């Protein structure tokens, strides 16, 4: 296995960051610094990063339906409820992939596979995320075109890949939105710029992984074929 993949699958960091560590001379093979990015780890090799021994671990992939009010970071002294508070203690060393803000709910993935995390979150892979959003106000076709063209907010270009109005009336709209990147509070900021307040936001899909009928606050393992 290539060295950066080995480091990533150990759960230490992503493959990209592993390359940086190798270049900086912070990785050792059998006690010797090695800066060869193409090195293939062999059976019996002892790998260490910053003098900390690492090894491959069983890969864990969890799909969780995050309730509203749960914070997705692992540590936050101001949060009333963290995501790991919702999962069994047996899941040690996993972390949430990407972000889903406290007031939003729906699908979030947790894993200890740094490479998998990198491929789901890096913009170059353009992994789709699908949301159902309820808005205050009646969205028009012109508004939809503006979301696809994008708006600037605090230096970020916020836009969607696709949007479809599912229902509207009585001063509200329900839309299906697909994005392939995710800035902080991406959709809330985007719709606010267009004059619409998000009432409810739920993520229902990441790539080919769908929330389906998974109940709020529940989790399930993602099987190898889905990964």
C-alpha positions as CSV (number, residue, x, y, z in Angstrom):
1,X,0.0,0.0,0.0
2,X,1.3,3.5,-0.9
3,X,2.6,5.3,2.2
4,X,0.1,8.2,2.1
5,X,-2.8,5.8,1.8
6,X,-1.4,3.8,4.8
7,X,-1.3,6.9,6.9
8,X,-4.8,7.9,5.8
9,X,-6.2,4.5,6.6
10,X,-4.6,4.5,10.0
11,X,-7.0,7.3,10.8
12,X,-4.1,9.8,11.5
13,X,-4.9,12.3,8.8
14,X,-6.1,12.6,5.1
15,X,-4.0,11.4,2.2
16,X,-3.2,14.9,1.1
17,X,-2.0,16.0,4.5
18,X,0.0,12.7,4.7
19,X,1.9,13.9,1.6
20,X,2.8,17.1,3.4
21,X,4.0,15.2,6.5
22,X,6.2,12.9,4.3
23,X,7.7,15.9,2.5
24,X,8.5,17.6,5.9
25,X,10.4,14.5,7.1
26,X,7.9,13.8,9.8
27,X,7.3,10.2,8.7
28,X,9.7,7.3,9.5
29,X,9.8,3.8,8.2
30,X,11.6,1.4,10.6
31,X,13.1,4.3,12.5
32,X,14.5,6.1,9.4
33,X,13.0,9.3,7.9
34,X,11.6,8.7,4.5
35,X,10.5,11.4,2.0
36,X,9.7,9.1,-0.9
37,X,6.0,9.7,-1.8
38,X,5.9,6.6,-3.9
39,X,7.1,4.2,-1.2
40,X,5.0,1.1,-0.8
41,X,4.5,0.0,2.8
42,X,5.5,-3.7,3.1
43,X,4.4,-6.3,5.6
44,X,6.6,-5.9,8.8
45,X,7.3,-2.2,8.2
46,X,7.0,-0.1,11.3
47,X,5.5,3.3,10.4
48,X,5.6,6.4,12.7
49,X,4.4,10.0,12.3
50,X,6.0,12.6,14.6
51,X,7.5,9.7,16.5
52,X,4.1,8.2,17.1
53,X,3.7,4.6,15.8
54,X,0.6,4.1,13.6
55,X,-1.1,1.0,12.2
56,X,-4.1,0.1,10.0
57,X,-7.3,0.0,11.9
58,X,-10.7,-1.4,11.1
59,X,-12.5,1.1,9.0
60,X,-15.8,2.3,10.4
61,X,-18.5,4.0,8.3
62,X,-21.6,5.3,10.0
63,X,-24.7,7.0,8.6
64,X,-26.5,9.2,11.1
65,X,-29.8,11.2,11.0
66,X,-28.8,14.3,12.9
67,X,-31.5,15.9,14.9
68,X,-31.9,19.7,15.1
69,X,-29.9,21.2,18.0
70,X,-27.0,18.7,17.8
71,X,-23.5,20.2,17.1
72,X,-21.4,18.2,14.7
73,X,-18.0,19.1,16.1
74,X,-16.2,16.7,18.4
75,X,-15.4,19.3,21.0
76,X,-17.3,22.5,21.8
77,X,-17.5,23.8,25.4
78,X,-20.5,26.0,24.5
79,X,-22.5,23.2,22.8
80,X,-25.3,21.6,24.8
81,X,-25.2,18.4,22.8
82,X,-22.4,17.0,20.6
83,X,-22.8,14.5,17.8
84,X,-20.8,11.8,19.7
85,X,-23.3,12.1,22.6
86,X,-25.8,10.5,20.3
87,X,-23.8,7.5,19.4
88,X,-22.6,4.4,21.4
89,X,-19.3,4.6,23.2
90,X,-18.0,1.7,21.1
91,X,-17.4,4.1,18.2
92,X,-14.1,5.4,19.2
93,X,-11.9,7.5,16.8
94,X,-14.6,8.4,14.3
95,X,-15.4,11.9,13.3
96,X,-18.0,13.7,11.2
97,X,-17.4,14.1,7.5
98,X,-18.0,17.7,6.6
99,X,-20.5,19.9,8.4
100,X,-24.2,20.3,9.1
101,X,-25.0,23.3,11.2
102,X,-26.7,23.0,14.6
103,X,-30.1,24.2,13.3
104,X,-30.2,21.8,10.4
105,X,-30.9,18.1,10.4
106,X,-30.5,15.0,8.3
107,X,-27.7,12.9,6.8
108,X,-24.2,13.1,8.1
109,X,-21.5,10.5,7.8
110,X,-18.9,9.6,10.5
111,X,-15.8,7.5,9.8
112,X,-12.2,6.9,10.8
113,X,-11.1,6.7,7.2
114,X,-9.2,9.8,6.3
115,X,-9.0,9.0,2.6
116,X,-12.8,8.5,2.4
117,X,-13.4,11.7,4.3
118,X,-11.1,13.6,1.9
119,X,-12.8,12.2,-1.2
120,X,-16.2,13.2,0.1
121,X,-15.3,16.7,1.1
122,X,-12.7,18.1,-1.3
123,X,-14.3,20.4,-3.9
124,X,-12.4,18.7,-6.8
125,X,-14.4,15.5,-6.4
126,X,-17.7,17.5,-6.7
127,X,-19.7,15.1,-4.5
128,X,-23.3,16.0,-4.6
129,X,-25.3,16.9,-1.5
130,X,-29.1,17.0,-1.7
131,X,-31.4,19.0,0.6
132,X,-35.0,19.6,1.2
133,X,-35.5,23.2,2.3
134,X,-38.7,25.0,3.5
135,X,-38.5,28.8,3.1
136,X,-40.5,31.7,4.3
137,X,-41.7,33.4,1.1
138,X,-42.8,32.2,-2.3
139,X,-39.8,31.4,-4.5
140,X,-40.0,32.4,-8.2
141,X,-38.3,31.0,-11.3
142,X,-36.1,34.1,-11.4
143,X,-35.0,33.4,-7.8
144,X,-34.0,29.9,-8.8
145,X,-31.9,31.2,-11.6
146,X,-30.1,33.5,-9.2
147,X,-29.3,30.6,-6.9
148,X,-27.7,28.7,-9.8
149,X,-25.8,31.8,-11.0
150,X,-24.5,32.5,-7.5
151,X,-24.3,35.4,-5.1
152,X,-21.3,36.8,-3.2
153,X,-21.4,36.9,0.6
154,X,-18.4,37.6,2.8
155,X,-16.0,36.8,0.0
156,X,-17.7,33.5,-0.8
157,X,-19.6,32.7,-4.1
158,X,-22.7,30.8,-2.9
159,X,-24.6,28.9,-5.5
160,X,-26.4,25.6,-6.1
161,X,-25.9,23.0,-8.8
162,X,-29.6,22.4,-9.3
163,X,-32.8,23.6,-7.7
164,X,-36.5,22.6,-8.1
165,X,-39.6,24.0,-6.5
166,X,-41.6,21.2,-5.0
167,X,-44.4,23.2,-3.5
168,X,-45.3,26.8,-2.7
169,X,-48.2,28.8,-1.3
170,X,-49.5,30.5,1.9
171,X,-46.2,32.5,2.0
172,X,-43.9,29.5,2.0
173,X,-41.9,27.4,-0.5
174,X,-40.5,23.9,-0.4
175,X,-37.5,23.3,-2.7
176,X,-35.1,20.5,-3.5
177,X,-31.5,21.7,-3.7
178,X,-28.3,20.0,-4.9
179,X,-24.9,21.5,-4.2
180,X,-21.4,20.1,-4.9
181,X,-19.5,22.2,-2.5
182,X,-20.3,23.4,1.0
183,X,-19.3,26.7,2.5
184,X,-20.2,27.4,6.2
185,X,-24.1,27.8,6.4
186,X,-24.0,27.7,2.6
187,X,-27.8,27.5,1.9
188,X,-28.9,29.7,4.8
189,X,-26.6,32.5,3.7
190,X,-27.6,32.1,0.0
191,X,-31.3,32.3,0.6
192,X,-30.9,35.1,3.1
193,X,-29.2,37.1,0.3
194,X,-32.2,36.6,-1.9
195,X,-34.6,37.7,0.8
196,X,-35.8,34.3,2.0
197,X,-35.5,32.8,5.5
198,X,-34.9,29.1,5.9
199,X,-37.5,27.6,8.2
200,X,-36.4,24.0,8.0
201,X,-33.4,22.3,6.3
202,X,-32.8,18.6,6.0
203,X,-30.0,16.8,4.1
204,X,-31.3,13.7,2.4
205,X,-28.3,12.5,0.3
206,X,-24.5,12.6,0.0
207,X,-23.2,11.1,-3.2
208,X,-25.0,7.8,-3.6
209,X,-25.8,7.5,0.1
210,X,-29.4,8.4,0.9
211,X,-31.0,9.0,4.2
212,X,-34.0,6.9,3.2
213,X,-36.3,5.9,6.1
214,X,-33.6,6.2,8.8
215,X,-35.3,7.7,11.8
216,X,-34.2,11.0,13.3
217,X,-31.5,10.4,16.0
218,X,-30.8,6.9,14.7
219,X,-27.7,5.5,12.9
220,X,-26.7,2.5,10.8
221,X,-23.5,1.1,9.4
222,X,-22.7,1.8,5.8
223,X,-21.9,-1.5,4.1
224,X,-18.7,-1.9,2.0
225,X,-20.6,-1.9,-1.3
226,X,-22.1,1.5,-0.5
227,X,-18.6,2.9,0.4
